[in-house]
Amino acid sequence: MEKRGMLLILSGFSGAGKGTVVKGLMKQGQFALSISATTRSPREGEVDGRDYFFISHQEFETMIREAALYEYATYCGNHYGTPREYVDKQMAQGRDVILEIEMQGALQVKKMFPEAVLIFIVPPTVTVLKERLMHRGTEEMDVIMRRLKRSSEEARSMDQYDYIVVNDQLEPCIEAIVHIVEAERQRGFRSRRLQQKFIDEFALILKGDN
């Protein structure tokens, strides 16, 4: 029977390691990474259709009006959003699409696509989170503290996600997410075609008995 993919939304505290988790999931072979549309100009080495879909402000506004985006946001004067057509096409081909976005965007997607699976990645403790941010060595302490403050605010909305996965060690974290996907695929509302198949077959057999 034809398998339709799922939409997997991954969020997490800054420093929780969600980017590394996504890279690990992509090695599994069953996933496709969602590509965002943006109005900013390509940076050196970036390729249209691989890193982003680079479009004009006018095109982006048209996509908003036509509800062609699952979510969108504006950052530093440029728009960023998730095109519905690309995501839907990947799922129709049976691939599970990973969308790595912040909490606000994730909840936007959930409203438009209730079947999406929301997963929030967390470290084992806040102390570990602070250590990971510090070990990056790319930001001053005041920036790190701002990130921690934002994470403390996000913690109050974690319960809006379907699953919370602890990223203590990478491989067990990836394995847990793969198991979530496998379990989600068995949920009744994802098996409407299988349900209809049984209904039709029962009707055919029972009709033949009459």
Backbone hydrogen bonds, N-H to C=O, Kabsch-Sander energy under -0.5 kcal/mol:
donor,donor_aa,acceptor,acceptor_aa,energy
5,G,91,M,-2.9
8,L,6,M,-0.6
8,L,97,V,-3.6
9,I,7,L,-0.5
9,I,117,V,-3.0
10,L,8,L,-0.6
10,L,99,L,-2.2
11,S,9,I,-0.5
11,S,119,I,-2.3
13,F,121,I,-1.2
16,A,13,F,-2.3
21,V,17,G,-2.1
22,V,18,K,-2.6
23,K,19,G,-2.0
24,G,20,T,-1.9
25,L,21,V,-2.4
26,M,22,V,-2.3
27,K,23,K,-0.8
27,K,24,G,-0.6
28,Q,25,L,-1.9
29,G,26,M,-0.9
32,A,96,D,-2.4
34,S,32,A,-0.5
34,S,98,I,-2.9
36,S,34,S,-0.5
37,A,81,G,-3.0
38,T,53,F,-2.5
39,T,79,H,-1.8
46,E,43,R,-2.4
49,G,52,Y,-3.3
50,R,47,V,-1.9
51,D,47,V,-2.5
52,Y,47,V,-0.9
53,F,36,S,-2.5
54,F,52,Y,-0.7
55,I,38,T,-2.5
55,I,53,F,-0.7
60,F,56,S,-2.2
61,E,57,H,-2.6
62,T,58,Q,-2.0
63,M,59,E,-2.0
64,I,60,F,-2.1
65,R,61,E,-2.3
66,E,62,T,-2.2
67,A,64,I,-1.4
68,A,63,M,-3.0
70,Y,82,T,-3.0
71,E,82,T,-0.5
73,A,80,Y,-2.7
75,Y,78,N,-3.0
78,N,75,Y,-1.8
80,Y,73,A,-2.7
81,G,37,A,-2.2
82,T,71,E,-2.3
84,R,68,A,-2.6
87,V,83,P,-1.5
88,D,84,R,-3.1
89,K,85,E,-2.1
90,Q,86,Y,-2.0
91,M,87,V,-2.3
92,A,88,D,-2.3
93,Q,89,K,-1.2
94,G,91,M,-1.9
95,R,90,Q,-2.1
96,D,30,Q,-2.0
97,V,6,M,-2.6
97,V,95,R,-0.6
98,I,32,A,-3.1
99,L,8,L,-3.1
99,L,97,V,-0.5
100,E,98,I,-0.6
101,I,10,L,-1.2
101,I,99,L,-0.9
106,A,102,E,-2.3
107,L,103,M,-2.3
108,Q,104,Q,-1.4
109,V,105,G,-2.3
110,K,106,A,-2.1
111,K,107,L,-1.3
112,M,108,Q,-1.5
113,F,109,V,-3.1
116,A,113,F,-2.3
117,V,7,L,-2.8
118,L,116,A,-0.6
119,I,9,I,-3.1
119,I,117,V,-0.5
120,F,163,Y,-2.6
121,I,11,S,-3.1
121,I,119,I,-0.5
122,V,165,V,-2.3
129,L,125,T,-1.8
130,K,126,V,-2.5
131,E,127,T,-2.2
132,R,128,V,-2.5
133,L,129,L,-2.1
134,M,130,K,-2.3
135,H,131,E,-2.5
136,R,132,R,-0.8
137,G,133,L,-0.6
137,G,134,M,-1.0
143,V,140,E,-0.6
144,I,140,E,-1.9
145,M,141,M,-2.5
146,R,142,D,-1.6
147,R,143,V,-2.1
148,L,144,I,-2.3
149,K,145,M,-2.3
150,R,146,R,-2.3
151,S,147,R,-2.4
152,S,148,L,-2.1
153,E,149,K,-1.4
154,E,150,R,-2.2
155,A,151,S,-2.1
156,R,153,E,-0.9
157,S,154,E,-2.0
158,M,155,A,-0.8
160,Q,157,S,-2.0
161,Y,158,M,-1.9
162,D,118,L,-0.9
163,Y,118,L,-2.0
165,V,120,F,-2.4
167,N,122,V,-3.7
167,N,165,V,-0.5
168,D,166,V,-1.1
173,C,169,Q,-1.6
174,I,170,L,-2.5
175,E,171,E,-2.7
176,A,172,P,-2.1
177,I,173,C,-1.8
178,V,174,I,-2.3
179,H,175,E,-2.2
180,I,176,A,-1.9
181,V,177,I,-2.3
182,E,178,V,-2.2
183,A,179,H,-2.5
184,E,180,I,-2.9
185,R,181,V,-1.8
186,Q,182,E,-0.5
186,Q,183,A,-1.2
187,R,184,E,-1.4
190,R,187,R,-1.6
191,S,188,G,-2.1
195,Q,191,S,-2.7
196,Q,192,R,-2.7
197,K,193,R,-2.1
198,F,194,L,-2.0
199,I,195,Q,-2.3
200,D,196,Q,-2.8
201,E,197,K,-2.4
202,F,198,F,-2.9
203,A,199,I,-2.2
204,L,200,D,-2.2
205,I,201,E,-2.5
206,L,202,F,-2.9
207,K,203,A,-2.0
208,G,204,L,-1.6
209,D,205,I,-1.2
210,N,206,L,-0.7
210,N,207,K,-0.7
